[in-house]
Amino acid sequence: MKKLLLATAFAMMLFSCGREESEFQNEIKDTGLLTNMNSKNSNLNKDSKAALGGNYINRHYSHSLMKHYYGSSLTPIGQHNWSYEGTAFKTSQIASTLVSLAVYINPNNLDCVIATTQAERTSLEATGYVFREPIGYNSNNMSGRIPVYKYYRSSKAGHFYTTNINELGWGGNGWTYEGIAFYAEP
């Protein structure tokens, strides 16, 4: 029964994105900024994620772009000397909402945003962001869930996510604290 519920929620999430993968590939190819997505890099490896007990989301940093990238793929977008910084957080595999967390990329400046609601997805798409990948769900583990803090730096048009409030505190040095984006698994 849980598998059926999870499959139904995942199917609803896929249909709610409003874009076919072929449309996404064409849009990315036209911009010339992002690498061609193929099944090796863009699809979640469900067997390995299940074996790990959650979706481990990696954090990368590009010194040339001065931006962070988040995703379950070990290969971030483009050829911008991305440095792997480790696991940023772990998301739930259990649907806590009808809409999964999703990574969106701005093809003009490579800003990476994690959408948490359908309204946020719609807003991002309306401003030119493109869907990259689903990354799991907000944690519904009430005992031990970890807040993921969201920041924005307007001078670089970039977002930053962390579970460590001490990394950027309440903002400063050009970063604006935007609050808790969602909750990660312990």
C-alpha positions as a Markdown table, in Angstrom:
| # | Residue | x | y | z |
|---|---|---|---|---|
| 1 | Met | 0.0 | 0.0 | 0.0 |
| 2 | Lys | 2.9 | 2.4 | 0.8 |
| 3 | Lys | 4.5 | 1.7 | -2.5 |
| 4 | Leu | 1.3 | 2.4 | -4.3 |
| 5 | Leu | 0.9 | 5.7 | -2.4 |
| 6 | Leu | 4.5 | 6.7 | -3.1 |
| 7 | Ala | 4.2 | 5.8 | -6.8 |
| 8 | Thr | 1.0 | 7.8 | -7.1 |
| 9 | Ala | 2.5 | 10.8 | -5.4 |
| 10 | Phe | 5.6 | 10.6 | -7.6 |
| 11 | Ala | 3.5 | 10.3 | -10.8 |
| 12 | Met | 1.5 | 13.4 | -9.7 |
| 13 | Met | 4.7 | 15.2 | -9.1 |
| 14 | Leu | 6.0 | 14.4 | -12.6 |
| 15 | Phe | 2.8 | 15.5 | -14.2 |
| 16 | Ser | 2.7 | 18.7 | -12.2 |
| 17 | Cys | 6.0 | 19.9 | -13.6 |
| 18 | Gly | 4.4 | 20.9 | -16.9 |
| 19 | Arg | 7.4 | 20.0 | -19.0 |
| 20 | Glu | 8.4 | 16.8 | -20.8 |
| 21 | Glu | 12.1 | 15.9 | -20.5 |
| 22 | Ser | 12.5 | 16.4 | -24.2 |
| 23 | Glu | 11.2 | 20.0 | -23.9 |
| 24 | Phe | 13.7 | 20.5 | -21.0 |
| 25 | Gln | 16.6 | 19.1 | -23.1 |
| 26 | Asn | 15.7 | 21.4 | -26.1 |
| 27 | Glu | 15.5 | 24.4 | -23.8 |
| 28 | Ile | 18.9 | 23.6 | -22.2 |
| 29 | Lys | 20.5 | 22.9 | -25.6 |
| 30 | Asp | 19.3 | 26.2 | -26.9 |
| 31 | Thr | 20.9 | 28.1 | -24.0 |
| 32 | Gly | 24.3 | 26.4 | -24.5 |
| 33 | Leu | 25.0 | 26.8 | -20.8 |
| 34 | Leu | 24.0 | 23.5 | -19.3 |
| 35 | Thr | 25.3 | 20.1 | -20.2 |
| 36 | Asn | 23.1 | 17.7 | -22.1 |
| 37 | Met | 21.0 | 15.7 | -19.7 |
| 38 | Asn | 21.0 | 12.0 | -20.1 |
| 39 | Ser | 19.6 | 9.2 | -18.1 |
| 40 | Lys | 23.0 | 8.6 | -16.4 |
| 41 | Asn | 23.1 | 12.1 | -14.9 |
| 42 | Ser | 19.5 | 13.2 | -14.5 |
| 43 | Asn | 17.5 | 10.2 | -13.3 |
| 44 | Leu | 17.5 | 9.2 | -9.7 |
| 45 | Asn | 19.1 | 5.8 | -9.1 |
| 46 | Lys | 16.3 | 4.5 | -6.9 |
| 47 | Asp | 18.0 | 1.3 | -5.9 |
| 48 | Ser | 21.1 | 3.1 | -4.5 |
| 49 | Lys | 19.0 | 5.8 | -2.8 |
| 50 | Ala | 16.9 | 3.1 | -1.1 |
| 51 | Ala | 19.9 | 1.3 | 0.1 |
| 52 | Leu | 21.2 | 4.5 | 1.7 |
| 53 | Gly | 17.8 | 5.1 | 3.4 |
| 54 | Gly | 17.2 | 8.5 | 1.9 |
| 55 | Asn | 18.1 | 11.0 | -0.8 |
| 56 | Tyr | 21.6 | 12.4 | -0.1 |
| 57 | Ile | 21.9 | 15.8 | -1.7 |
| 58 | Asn | 25.4 | 16.9 | -2.6 |
| 59 | Arg | 26.8 | 20.5 | -2.5 |
| 60 | His | 29.2 | 21.8 | -5.1 |
| 61 | Tyr | 30.8 | 25.2 | -5.5 |
| 62 | Ser | 32.2 | 27.0 | -8.6 |
| 63 | His | 34.8 | 29.6 | -7.9 |
| 64 | Ser | 34.4 | 31.0 | -11.4 |
| 65 | Leu | 30.7 | 31.5 | -11.0 |
| 66 | Met | 30.7 | 32.1 | -7.2 |
| 67 | Lys | 27.6 | 29.9 | -6.9 |
| 68 | His | 26.6 | 26.7 | -5.3 |
| 69 | Tyr | 24.8 | 23.7 | -6.9 |
| 70 | Tyr | 22.7 | 21.1 | -5.1 |
| 71 | Gly | 21.6 | 17.8 | -6.4 |
| 72 | Ser | 21.6 | 14.0 | -6.0 |
| 73 | Ser | 23.8 | 13.7 | -9.1 |
| 74 | Leu | 27.6 | 13.8 | -8.4 |
| 75 | Thr | 28.0 | 15.7 | -11.7 |
| 76 | Pro | 26.8 | 19.3 | -11.5 |
| 77 | Ile | 25.8 | 21.3 | -14.6 |
| 78 | Gly | 28.2 | 22.9 | -17.0 |
| 79 | Gln | 32.0 | 23.0 | -17.2 |
| 80 | His | 32.7 | 25.6 | -14.4 |
| 81 | Asn | 35.3 | 23.8 | -12.3 |
| 82 | Trp | 32.8 | 22.6 | -9.7 |
| 83 | Ser | 34.3 | 21.6 | -6.4 |
| 84 | Tyr | 32.5 | 18.9 | -4.4 |
| 85 | Glu | 31.9 | 20.1 | -0.9 |
| 86 | Gly | 30.2 | 17.0 | 0.5 |
| 87 | Thr | 26.7 | 16.0 | 1.4 |
| 88 | Ala | 24.6 | 19.1 | 2.2 |
| 89 | Phe | 21.6 | 17.2 | 3.7 |
| 90 | Lys | 19.4 | 14.2 | 3.3 |
| 91 | Thr | 15.8 | 14.4 | 2.1 |
| 92 | Ser | 13.0 | 12.0 | 2.9 |
| 93 | Gln | 11.9 | 9.3 | 0.4 |
| 94 | Ile | 8.4 | 9.3 | 2.0 |
| 95 | Ala | 6.0 | 11.7 | 0.5 |
| 96 | Ser | 5.0 | 14.3 | 3.1 |
| 97 | Thr | 3.3 | 16.5 | 0.6 |
| 98 | Leu | 1.9 | 16.0 | -2.9 |
| 99 | Val | 4.8 | 18.0 | -4.4 |
| 100 | Ser | 8.4 | 16.8 | -4.0 |
| 101 | Leu | 11.4 | 19.1 | -3.4 |
| 102 | Ala | 12.8 | 20.0 | -6.8 |
| 103 | Val | 16.0 | 21.6 | -8.1 |
| 104 | Tyr | 15.6 | 24.4 | -10.6 |
| 105 | Ile | 18.3 | 26.2 | -12.6 |
| 106 | Asn | 18.4 | 29.6 | -14.1 |
| 107 | Pro | 20.0 | 29.0 | -17.6 |
| 108 | Asn | 21.2 | 32.6 | -17.8 |
| 109 | Asn | 23.2 | 32.8 | -14.6 |
| 110 | Leu | 23.2 | 29.1 | -13.3 |
| 111 | Asp | 21.5 | 30.1 | -10.0 |
| 112 | Cys | 20.3 | 26.9 | -8.3 |
| 113 | Val | 17.0 | 27.0 | -6.3 |
| 114 | Ile | 15.2 | 24.2 | -4.4 |
| 115 | Ala | 11.5 | 24.6 | -4.9 |
| 116 | Thr | 9.3 | 23.4 | -2.0 |
| 117 | Thr | 5.8 | 24.1 | -3.3 |
| 118 | Gln | 3.9 | 24.0 | -6.6 |
| 119 | Ala | 3.4 | 27.8 | -6.4 |
| 120 | Glu | 7.2 | 28.2 | -6.1 |
| 121 | Arg | 7.7 | 25.9 | -9.1 |
| 122 | Thr | 5.3 | 27.9 | -11.1 |
| 123 | Ser | 6.9 | 31.2 | -10.1 |
| 124 | Leu | 10.4 | 29.9 | -11.0 |
| 125 | Glu | 9.3 | 28.6 | -14.4 |
| 126 | Ala | 7.6 | 32.0 | -15.1 |
| 127 | Thr | 10.9 | 33.7 | -14.5 |
| 128 | Gly | 12.9 | 31.4 | -16.8 |
| 129 | Tyr | 14.2 | 28.8 | -14.4 |
| 130 | Val | 14.2 | 25.2 | -15.7 |
| 131 | Phe | 13.5 | 22.0 | -13.8 |
| 132 | Arg | 16.6 | 19.9 | -13.2 |
| 133 | Glu | 15.6 | 17.0 | -10.9 |
| 134 | Pro | 13.3 | 15.9 | -8.0 |
| 135 | Ile | 15.3 | 15.4 | -4.8 |
| 136 | Gly | 12.9 | 13.9 | -2.3 |
| 137 | Tyr | 10.5 | 15.3 | 0.2 |
| 138 | Asn | 10.4 | 17.5 | 3.3 |
| 139 | Ser | 11.0 | 15.5 | 6.4 |
| 140 | Asn | 8.0 | 14.6 | 8.4 |
| 141 | Asn | 10.2 | 13.1 | 11.2 |
| 142 | Met | 9.1 | 15.4 | 14.0 |
| 143 | Ser | 11.8 | 14.2 | 16.4 |
| 144 | Gly | 15.1 | 15.0 | 15.0 |
| 145 | Arg | 14.3 | 16.7 | 11.7 |
| 146 | Ile | 16.9 | 19.3 | 10.7 |
| 147 | Pro | 16.1 | 22.8 | 9.4 |
| 148 | Val | 17.6 | 23.7 | 6.0 |
| 149 | Tyr | 18.3 | 27.5 | 6.0 |
| 150 | Lys | 18.0 | 29.5 | 2.8 |
| 151 | Tyr | 20.0 | 32.6 | 1.8 |
| 152 | Tyr | 20.2 | 34.9 | -1.2 |
| 153 | Arg | 23.0 | 37.1 | -2.4 |
| 154 | Ser | 21.7 | 39.7 | -4.9 |
| 155 | Ser | 25.2 | 40.8 | -6.1 |
| 156 | Lys | 25.7 | 37.3 | -7.5 |
| 157 | Ala | 22.1 | 36.4 | -8.0 |
| 158 | Gly | 22.7 | 33.2 | -6.1 |
| 159 | His | 21.0 | 31.0 | -3.5 |
| 160 | Phe | 22.7 | 29.1 | -0.7 |
| 161 | Tyr | 21.3 | 26.3 | 1.5 |
| 162 | Thr | 22.8 | 24.9 | 4.7 |
| 163 | Thr | 21.8 | 22.9 | 7.8 |
| 164 | Asn | 24.5 | 24.9 | 9.8 |
| 165 | Ile | 23.1 | 28.2 | 10.9 |
| 166 | Asn | 26.6 | 29.2 | 11.9 |
| 167 | Glu | 27.8 | 29.2 | 8.3 |
| 168 | Leu | 26.1 | 32.5 | 7.5 |
| 169 | Gly | 24.1 | 33.2 | 10.6 |
| 170 | Trp | 21.3 | 35.6 | 10.1 |
| 171 | Gly | 22.9 | 37.0 | 6.9 |
| 172 | Gly | 25.6 | 39.5 | 6.3 |
| 173 | Asn | 28.5 | 40.0 | 3.8 |
| 174 | Gly | 25.9 | 40.4 | 1.0 |
| 175 | Trp | 23.8 | 37.4 | 2.1 |
| 176 | Thr | 20.1 | 37.8 | 3.0 |
| 177 | Tyr | 18.6 | 35.2 | 5.3 |
| 178 | Glu | 15.3 | 34.0 | 3.8 |
| 179 | Gly | 14.3 | 31.6 | 6.6 |
| 180 | Ile | 13.9 | 27.9 | 6.9 |
| 181 | Ala | 13.3 | 26.5 | 3.4 |
| 182 | Phe | 12.3 | 22.9 | 4.5 |
| 183 | Tyr | 13.4 | 20.2 | 6.9 |
| 184 | Ala | 15.9 | 17.5 | 6.2 |
| 185 | Glu | 16.2 | 14.0 | 7.6 |
| 186 | Pro | 18.5 | 13.4 | 10.6 |
